[in-house]
């Protein structure tokens, strides 16, 4: 009888047991790789392109932190476990910069062409995070001064390139956001050590060169 009552309580509670792969991934990022993470805003169930944050015109529904704020990002295993036990479907958001990777992102179609071009010339890349609209190439942490000098020295930088540096954030796999599923286009190699990532200079140089040589202007998106 206790089993029946217990099952009935669970049904009445409406508890979302979420996706266990989310908490496992969050624990890997935080506890093993020492990447500070926090839960993102869950997309609005009335429409995945809508966000449950207070911003009515949110452009990254579900793919950003809200409560707690970005400064709460942590590598503490107990905190991460508590967050995803209580928010089992929450996207995983990486706080970029500091000791964590940063990222360079561009529209998905242009990114696919750029990666093909980089493969042909033997450019070594680290993990690549993909959403349906944009791909993000993870790079070593960089400062705003370093990035500014890098971009100033270039004759041409596609306006659609985005930079996720200190104080930025990025949704990580296997999150589900209002823009769709977040996945690995280039997955980290298995193992407990944090994945290797290249310098931002190498990635920006290679991506801009690849887009120029392939005639892809990377439209503003």
N, C-alpha and C positions, 0 to 999 in steps of 0.2 A: 504493500500500500504506500509506503514511503517513496518508492520509486515513481509511482504514478503521480503522487502529489508534487514531488520534486520536478518531474517533467512538466506538469501543469504550470508550476511557478515560472519555469524558464520560458514557456510559451507566452504567459501573460506578461512577463517582464519586457518582452520584445528586445532582449539584449542582442546586439550584433556581435557575433563571435569573430567577425572579421576574417582576415586572411593570415594564417600563421607565418607565411613566408615574409610578410612585412616586418613582424617583430624580429624574426631571425635575421633578416637583412640589416635592420636598424642596429641590432646588437653586434653584428659583424663590423659595420662601419665604425661604430663608437668604441666598442671594447677591444677589438682586434686591430683595426686600422688607425684608431685614435682620430677619427674624423668627427668633429662636433655636429650633431644632428638635433633636430626637434620635429615635432609633428606639424604638418601643414594643415590648412583649412580643408575640411572635407567638402567636396562639391555638393551643391544643392541637389537633393534627390528629385526635386521637381523638374530639373533640367541640368544635365551635367555641364553645360556651357555657362551655368550660373554659379556664383560663389556664395557661401554662407557668411562671408565677411560683410561689414557695414558698407563697403564701397559698391554702389549699384552698377558701376561700369568697370568692374574689375577685369583687367586684361589677362590675368593668369589665374583663373578660378581653380582653387584647390592646390595650386603649385607654389604657395607662399605661406609664411608663418603669420599668425595673427595673435593667438592666445595659447601659449606664451609667446612673447616677442622674440625677435631674432637673437637678442643678447642672452637668452636662456639656453641657447644651443650648448650641448654638453657631450662629453665622452663617458660620463658616469653610467655604468651598467645598470645600477639600481634605478636611476631616474628614467633611463630609456625604457627599461622593462615596465616601470609604472605607467609611463605615458601610453605605450602601445597595448598594455593590458586594459587601460581605460578608454583608449581610442583605437580599437583594433583595425579600423579601416583607414586611419589617417595616412596621407602621403608622407614620405620621408623627405625632409628638407635638409640639405647640407648648408652649413654656414661657411661660405668660401673665404679663403684668405687666412692669415695667421699661420698656423702650422698645417692647415688643411689645403687641399688643392684649390686652385682657381680654375676658371674655364673660359674658353673662347667659343662663342656659338654663332651659327649662321643658318639661314633657311635650309630645310631638309634637302631639297632638290640640288641646290648648289653644293651643299656639304657632301652629298653622295658623289658628285662629279669630282670634287676636290680630293676626296679620299682615294678614289680610283687613280687620279693623277699622282698622288703621293705614293701609293703602292707601286706604281710603275717605276718611280725613281728611287725606291728603297728607303723612303722616309720612315723612321721609327716613330710610331705614335703610342700613346698610352690609351687608357679606356676612353670610349666615346659613348655619351649618353644621348639617346634619341627620344624625341617626342614626335607626334605626327607632323608637326610644323617646323621644328628646329632640332639640329644636332649640336651637342656641346662637346668640345674636345678638352679633356682635363689637362691642366698644365701645373707646373710648380708655382707656389705662391709668389706673387709679385707686388710691388708697391705702385701707387698711382704715379709717382715720379718716374719710375722705370717704364711704365706703360706710356706715359706722356712723351718721354724721349724717344721711345720706339716708334710711335705713330708720327711724331714730328719729322723724323728722318725719312719717312716714306713719301714718295711722290703721289701715290694713290692707295687709298684704303677703302674697300667697299663699305658704304654707309650702313649696310645690313649686319655687319659684324657687331656683336655685343660682347662685353667683357664683364665677367663675374669675378670681381676681385674682393679686396678687404671690405667687409660690410655688406657683401652681396649674398645671394642664396641660389640654390639650384635643386630642383626635385630629382631624386634618385630612384632607380628601379628597385622593386617592381611596383612603384606607386601608380595609382589611377587618379588622374586629375580631370578637370573640366575640358582639357584639350585632348584627352585620351590617355592611353597607356604610356608609361615611361619605361623604356627598355634599354638594354645594352646593345648598341650597334657593334661595338668592340668591347667584349667583356674582359674584366680583369682576369689574369691567370689565377687558377685555383691555388689556395694556400693561405696561411694566416698573416703573412707580411703584407703591409700596405702596398698597393700597386705602384709600379714605377710610372712617373709622368715626366714629359719633356719640359724644357724651358719655354716660356711664352714667346721669346724672340724667334726660336726655331719654328714654332707653330704658325705665328703670324706671317713670317717670311714665306713659309712653304704654302700656306693657304692663299695668300695674296698672289704669289707667283702662279699657283695652280689655276686659280680663277682667271688670271690674265691670259695664261697660255691656252686655256680651253675656251676662251671667249665667253665665259659665264660672268655676268655682271653682278650676280647675287642681288636680286631686287629687294627693295626695302620691305621688310615684313616684321 
